[in-house]
Amino acid sequence: MPVYKYRSVEEMDAHTWRSPGDPELYRAIRFTWELARRTNPRRFPPGVHKYLSIDEMNRADEQRLDEHVQARLAAKSERPPSGAAAT
């Protein structure tokens, strides 16, 4: 990936915006989604969910978030520390 030197802030936009249909645009989108998937692999249940009230929906969202956080913490504790030798 090239390194660019800018003389002003306005010059920065020239390298980040891509036009529709540009293959680089699709590569950038793929890279962004892959990075998000690796850094925070949160999954949402498929389909449409109906709730009787906003409070019920908020409780369900909080429960899913809590489950996600617990799963991430469990996955983190299962990994060996950095620099530890694998046996």
DRENVOZA-924800 format. One line per field, with one value per residue (C-alpha): residue in three letters; x, y, z; residue number from 0. Coordinates in nm, 2 decimals. Layout:
% DRENVOZA-924800
residu: (ALA	...)
X: (X	...)
Y: (Y	...)
Z: (Z	...)
num: (NUM	...)
END
This chain:
% DRENVOZA-924800
residu: (MET	PRO	VAL	TYR	LYS	TYR	ARG	SER	VAL	GLU	GLU	MET	ASP	ALA	HIS	THR	TRP	ARG	SER	PRO	GLY	ASP	PRO	GLU	LEU	TYR	ARG	ALA	ILE	ARG	PHE	THR	TRP	GLU	LEU	ALA	ARG	ARG	THR	ASN	PRO	ARG	ARG	PHE	PRO	PRO	GLY	VAL	HIS	LYS	TYR	LEU	SER	ILE	ASP	GLU	MET	ASN	ARG	ALA	ASP	GLU	GLN	ARG	LEU	ASP	GLU	HIS	VAL	GLN	ALA	ARG	LEU	ALA	ALA	LYS	SER	GLU	ARG	PRO	PRO	SER	GLY	ALA	ALA	ALA	THR)
X: (0.00	0.15	0.22	0.11	0.24	-0.01	0.04	-0.32	-0.62	-0.81	-0.56	-0.65	-0.99	-0.84	-0.71	-1.00	-1.31	-1.39	-1.65	-1.93	-1.82	-1.45	-1.29	-1.09	-1.42	-1.53	-1.19	-1.21	-1.56	-1.45	-1.15	-1.36	-1.62	-1.35	-1.18	-1.51	-1.59	-1.25	-1.24	-1.60	-1.78	-2.12	-2.41	-2.77	-3.06	-3.20	-3.56	-3.80	-3.88	-4.19	-4.22	-4.52	-4.34	-4.03	-3.93	-3.95	-3.74	-3.48	-3.46	-3.41	-3.13	-2.96	-2.98	-2.82	-2.55	-2.48	-2.46	-2.22	-1.99	-1.99	-1.90	-1.61	-1.48	-1.49	-1.31	-1.05	-0.99	-0.95	-0.66	-0.31	-0.13	0.09	0.43	0.33	0.46	0.19	0.21)
Y: (0.00	0.33	0.61	0.96	1.29	1.58	1.95	2.02	1.85	1.89	1.67	1.38	1.31	1.25	0.90	0.78	0.83	0.58	0.60	0.34	0.04	0.09	-0.25	-0.07	0.03	-0.34	-0.44	-0.16	-0.26	-0.63	-0.53	-0.32	-0.59	-0.85	-0.63	-0.57	-0.95	-1.04	-0.76	-0.79	-1.10	-1.01	-1.20	-1.10	-1.34	-1.36	-1.26	-1.00	-0.99	-0.84	-0.70	-0.59	-0.27	-0.07	-0.19	-0.55	-0.48	-0.29	-0.58	-0.83	-0.61	-0.58	-0.96	-1.02	-0.76	-0.92	-1.27	-1.12	-0.96	-1.28	-1.49	-1.25	-1.26	-1.64	-1.65	-1.41	-1.62	-1.94	-1.79	-1.84	-1.52	-1.35	-1.49	-1.81	-2.13	-2.36	-2.72)
Z: (0.00	-0.10	0.15	0.05	0.17	0.18	0.18	0.29	0.43	0.10	-0.07	0.15	0.00	-0.35	-0.25	-0.04	-0.25	-0.52	-0.79	-0.83	-1.03	-0.95	-0.86	-0.58	-0.42	-0.39	-0.25	0.01	0.11	0.14	0.35	0.58	0.63	0.69	0.94	1.13	1.12	1.27	1.53	1.65	1.52	1.65	1.49	1.49	1.47	1.12	1.04	1.16	1.53	1.67	2.02	2.23	2.34	2.31	2.66	2.55	2.24	2.45	2.70	2.41	2.27	2.60	2.65	2.31	2.38	2.72	2.56	2.29	2.56	2.76	2.45	2.37	2.72	2.72	2.38	2.51	2.82	2.62	2.41	2.54	2.63	2.37	2.35	2.53	2.37	2.23	2.35)
num: (0	1	2	3	4	5	6	7	8	9	10	11	12	13	14	15	16	17	18	19	20	21	22	23	24	25	26	27	28	29	30	31	32	33	34	35	36	37	38	39	40	41	42	43	44	45	46	47	48	49	50	51	52	53	54	55	56	57	58	59	60	61	62	63	64	65	66	67	68	69	70	71	72	73	74	75	76	77	78	79	80	81	82	83	84	85	86)
END
